[in-house]
Each structure stands twice: as structure tokens, then as C-alpha cells.
């Protein structure tokens, strides 16, 4: 796929988005320092953060005459969605063994480890199952990977974006997060639309959350 068809952002755009996020992060820090950041408030903040960061990148792209829809290729959204669903079992066939392997390596750590934010099934599914994975795809595939690929080779960019994706997750999950990041980057490289990695990322998170909450009901 030619890079000339990509709707990209520049390093200055990254700095502008980070600057736009600072007030939000400052409020979260203050609430946490005042012991006012409950699990429910954290989940709501995560939903707001997800919407806000997608909106920030949308504004950046709008300034270039595109908009966030260009990253999702809305003209082919239906076929891309179907393709994602078809590919999901194959992705799961790779990701599930990595989940068990991660649990085995970090002996004593259950497969369903403690989530950073676990406010309950409803808010958990909405925040971590729907909104946040889409925001992560906008950050790591739409913005970061596309930026890296303009500077480096596709192979190096896939590895680096996957490493960055892993680093923002808990340390014990780095291995499986890196593998998931590699899969999502490869899918994005193949299809050149965020619809595919975002759909699969949402499905992976929803499956994991569903299994985790069902497990918690039994113990």
C-alpha cells in the first residue's frame, strides 16, 4: 500500500494533542490526591478521556481537511467490519495461548488478574470494552504507527508501535500486549483502515471482560 494515501499527522500535532490533554490529566491527578477518584469515577473519566482524545485527533485531521472518518474509511466500513469478524477467530487463536503463557510465566498470577480499573460489569464493559480500545487504536495505529511508517520501514514501525502499546499496559501483561499490538498493526498495514483493528480490539476486550466477570461470579 502506498504511503501517499495515508491521512497522517506530524510531530507538532502530537504535542498539540498532549497539551490539550494536560488539563484533564491535572484534574484526575488532583482527584486522586484528594482520594476522590473512586472506581466508578475512574471508569467515567476513562470514557471521557477516550472520547476527548479521539476528538482531539479529529480536530487535528480536520485542520488538514480530513477528519477522523478518514482513518476509519467510512466508505468501506461494512466490508471491513465483516472482514474483521471473519478474522477474529484467527486472532483469538494466537492471543489466547499468549494469555495462558503469560499467566504461566508470571507464576501465581491468575489469568484474570486485577484490572487497573474494575468498577463493575456495566461501566467496565462500556469503558474498557468499548470506548478505550477504540481510543487506543486511534493513538497507536492511526497516529503513532502511521507517523513512524513515514520515517522508518513498515517492519520497524510495526515493532516499535507494538512495543509502545505494550508499555502502557501492566508490566505482567507486556508479552501478550506486545503480541496483540503486532497483530493489530499487521491488520492495519494490510487493510489501511482503523475499522479492522478497532473492531478486533473491542471484540478481544469484550471477550476478556465477559470471561473475567463470569469467573468472578463463580468464585
C-alpha positions, 0 to 999 in steps of 0.5 A, spaced: 500 500 500 502 506 498 504 511 503 501 517 499 494 515 501 495 515 508 491 521 512 497 522 517 499 527 522 506 530 524 510 531 530 507 538 532 500 535 532 502 530 537 504 535 542 498 539 540 494 533 542 498 532 549 497 539 551 490 539 550 490 533 554 494 536 560 488 539 563 484 533 564 490 529 566 491 535 572 484 534 574 484 526 575 491 527 578 488 532 583 482 527 584 486 522 586 490 526 591 484 528 594 482 520 594 476 522 590 477 518 584 473 512 586 472 506 581 466 508 578 469 515 577 475 512 574 471 508 569 467 515 567 473 519 566 476 513 562 470 514 557 471 521 557 478 521 556 477 516 550 472 520 547 476 527 548 482 524 545 479 521 539 476 528 538 482 531 539 485 527 533 479 529 529 480 536 530 487 535 528 485 531 521 480 536 520 485 542 520 488 538 514 481 537 511 480 530 513 477 528 519 477 522 523 472 518 518 478 518 514 482 513 518 476 509 519 474 509 511 467 510 512 466 508 505 468 501 506 466 500 513 461 494 512 466 490 508 471 491 513 467 490 519 465 483 516 472 482 514 474 483 521 469 478 524 471 473 519 478 474 522 477 474 529 477 467 530 484 467 527 486 472 532 483 469 538 487 463 536 494 466 537 492 471 543 489 466 547 495 461 548 499 468 549 494 469 555 495 462 558 503 463 557 503 469 560 499 467 566 504 461 566 510 465 566 508 470 571 507 464 576 501 465 581 498 470 577 491 468 575 489 469 568 484 474 570 488 478 574 486 485 577 484 490 572 487 497 573 480 499 573 474 494 575 468 498 577 463 493 575 460 489 569 456 495 566 461 501 566 467 496 565 464 493 559 462 500 556 469 503 558 474 498 557 470 494 552 468 499 548 470 506 548 478 505 550 480 500 545 477 504 540 481 510 543 487 506 543 487 504 536 486 511 534 493 513 538 497 507 536 495 505 529 492 511 526 497 516 529 503 513 532 504 507 527 502 511 521 507 517 523 513 512 524 511 508 517 513 515 514 520 515 517 522 508 518 520 501 514 513 498 515 517 492 519 520 497 524 514 501 525 510 495 526 515 493 532 516 499 535 508 501 535 507 494 538 512 495 543 509 502 545 502 499 546 505 494 550 508 499 555 502 502 557 499 496 559 501 492 566 508 490 566 505 482 567 501 483 561 507 486 556 508 479 552 501 478 550 500 486 549 506 486 545 503 480 541 496 483 540 499 490 538 503 486 532 497 483 530 493 489 530 498 493 526 499 487 521 491 488 520 492 495 519 498 495 514 494 490 510 487 493 510 489 501 511 483 502 515 482 503 523 475 499 522 479 492 522 483 493 528 478 497 532 473 492 531 478 486 533 480 490 539 473 491 542 471 484 540 478 481 544 476 486 550 469 484 550 471 477 550 476 478 556 471 482 560 465 477 559 470 471 561 473 475 567 466 477 570 463 470 569 469 467 573 468 472 578 461 470 579 463 463 580 468 464 585 
